[in-house]
Amino acid sequence: MAASSSSSTTGEKKMFTLKSGDNEEFYLEESLVLQSDLIKTMVKEKRISSIPLPGIKSKTLVKIIEYLKKHAELTASNKEDLKNFEKEFVNVVLEELLDITVAVNYLKISDLLEFCCQAVADRIKDKSVEAVQKIFRIESDFTPAEEAELKKETPWAFEGDLDDTTN
């Protein structure tokens, strides 16, 4: 793990290896991996080129890499293409979006984290408390009497779409 990053004086770009929790390896240019504050810190402090990411599945890492590449490519050019890409990027089932959001939070990629959090918020907007609890697998620890009292005190919190669809 203490290997130095691979670069040469002939102008080759530094490459880094990201290793997912399910042991897939992804080779990326330095400019892409350094968008992650976590990786930036790891590279600066330890001078490593292989970065283990045990809590991130390869499927999730593929999506994050896709975003980083496309964002780098489109940011300087067509804003409309970037908006279309971003809209399509979050057009996944909610569980996958949540996996991406958690991974991006861990990697400390602030722009993508903000974007994913907004997409999650948009998905649960206008959902009832019960639907949000189902979506996030939250079990209520209120007694039936306490829940009835809450519904009486804050009826607005229990209004909204009962659909807990995670798509």
N, C-alpha and C positions, 0 to 999 in steps of 0.2 A: 503494500500500500504506500510505501514511501518513495515510489517511483517519481521521477521528475517528468513534467509535461513534455510531450514530444514536439519539438520544434527544431528547426535548423536555421543556419545562417543563409541558406539559399532562398529565403523568402517564403518557405512553406508556412502555412498557418498552423498555430498550435491546435492540437486536437485533444479532446478529453473523452473519457469513457464514463458513461453513466450506467450503473448496474441496478436493474430493477429488483424488487423483492422476489420475483419469480425467476431470477438469474438470467434475464436477457440483457445483453449489452448494446448500448447505443453510442455511436461515435459522433461527436459534434465538435464544431469549431468553437474556439474560445469565445468569440463574440456572442454566440448563442447561450452558452452555459453561464456566462458572466452576467446575464440578465437576472439570475438568481442571486440574491444577496447572501443566502446560505452558502452556495457553492463558491461565490466570490471570496467569502471569508475563509472557507476551507482551503481553497487554492493558495490564498495569500499566506495563511499561517503554516500550512504543511507542505506546500509545493508538491502537490499530488496531481496525477492525471487520471486516476481511476477513482470514481466517486460512488460508493455504495449507497443505494437508496432503498433500504429494506422494507420500508413502509409503503412503497409506491409500486403498484402492479404495472406490468409492461403496457397493458392496454391504456392505462391512464397516462403513462409517460409518453406514449406515442401521440396522444392528443395534445399534450403540453408542448412537445417538440414541434408538432405540426403548427401550433399557434405561434411559437417563437419564430419559426422560419418564415411563416406567412406574414407575421407582423413586421419583421425586419425587412422583408421584401416589399410590402405594400405601404408602409408608413410614409416613405419618401415619395411615393408615386400617387396612385389614385385613391383618394379618401372614400369614394363610393364603393370601390372594390373591397376595401378594408371593412366597411360597414356590412356589406353583403357576406363577407367571409365570417365576421364575428357573429352575425345573426345565425348563420348556418352552424357555426362552431358550438353554440349553446343549444342547438336544436337536437338534443339527445334526451334519453330518459333521465328523469330527475336523479335517480341513484347514481348514474354515471357523472352527471353534473356535480353532485355532492362529492364524489370521489376526486374529481378534478379540483374542486375548491379546497378540499382538505390537503391535497398534495401541493397545490400552489401556495397555500398558507405555510406549509412546512418548508417549501423551497424559498419562501420569501420573494415572490415575484409580484410586487405590489400592484402594478397596472392590471395584470391578469386576475389577481385576487379580487380587486375592486370590481372588475367586469363580471366575474363569476358570481360574486355575492349579489350584485344587482340582478343578475339573471335568476338566481334562486329566489330573491325577494319578489321579483315579477311573477314567478311561478306560484308562490303561496299567497300572493295578494288576493284579497277577497275570499279566502278560504275560511271556513269555520274553525273554531278551536279544535273540534274533534278531528277534522280533516288534517290539520297541521300536526296534531299528535300522532295520527296514523302515518303520515308521511315521514316524520322523523323518529318513529317508533318510540314515542314517549308515553309511558304509562302514568296515568293520573294517580296521585297518592291522596287525593281528596276522598273523604267519605261521601256517600250519596247526599247526605244532609249538607255537607260543606259545599258540594258542587251545586246543589239547588240554591243555596244562599248566594253563591257567586253569580249564578245565572240571573237571580233576582236583582242583585246589586249592579251588575254590568251586563245587561242583556245584549248590548252592541257587540261584545266580544264573542258571543255565541251565534251571531248572525253570519251570513255569508254562505259560500258554496260548500256543500257537504261532500262534494266529489273529492276524493283523495287520490285521484289519478296521478300517477307519478310520471306521466309522459309529457 
